[in-house]
Amino acid sequence: MATGTVEYTASVAGVRFVSIEVSSAHPMVEKIVLETQDDKRLNITFHLTDVFALEDAQTIVEGLLPSVVNRLAFHRSVPVGEPSFTSASLPKDASGSSHRVIADTVFLWDSAVPVLTLGEDTRQELAKLLEQPYTHHDLYAAYRFAGYQSDPITRFMFLYNILLQLNKDSQKEVDDFIRREMPDVTQSPSPYHAGVMETIYTRLRNEVGHGRAGTTAERTRTEMQDNLPAFQNLVRTAISRVV
C-alpha cells in the first residue's frame, strides 16, 4: 500500500491548536490532520493511500475540504478563509517512490481577533464533530462566508440573510424567532407598519436596506459592530436547530 499527502492552507483567526487528527470514511483517505500556524494559517494535510496522480488526489481532497473548513468555522465560531493547495507528496507507483509538488501561497487575516488555544479535550471533541456525516452544506458554507467578512455591515447583513432563509424569508418570523431566543431583546416601533415592533437586529438591517430618518451610516455601523457577537451567536443557534 503506497501512501502520500496533499496539503492545503486557509487563513484563520481566533483559534490556536497543535494538531487535530480526523478520520475519514473515504476509502482512500487514511486521516486528515489540522494544525494552526502563526495564529493566522490553518494547514490541512490529507494522508492518502494508493493515489498516484495529483489530479485524482485533488479531486478527493476538494470533495472533503468543505466539510472540514465549514464546520470548523461553525463549531469554533472563527473566521476561516477559502482553502488553497500548497503541496503534495505522492507515490509514483505502488513501489512507494514519490514525487513532490509545491505551490507558494500565503493568506492573511487583516483584523485583530483574540486567540483561544484549544486544550486536548477540546481538540478531541472538535475531531469527533468533524467526523460526523456532513449535511446542510449550504448553511455551513453561508455561515463561514458571513463570519469571514471583516466589515461589520457586510457580516451582519449576510448573517441576517441566513435567518431569513431559515424563517421562510419573512422578517416577521425572524423577529419572532429572535424574541423567543432573547426575550429581553431591545425593540422599537417600525416607522412603516403601525403597531409592529422590530428587534434591534431587524431595525439595523432595515437601516441599511431602506432609507430611514434619524440615523446615520456611521451610527448604524457602530451599532452593528457592537451587537455582532450576540447576533452571530444567535444565528449559530438557529443553524444548530436544523443541522
Order of alpha helices (4+ residues) and beta strands (2+ residues): beta-beta-beta-beta-beta-alpha-beta-beta-beta-alpha-alpha-alpha-alpha-beta-beta-alpha-alpha
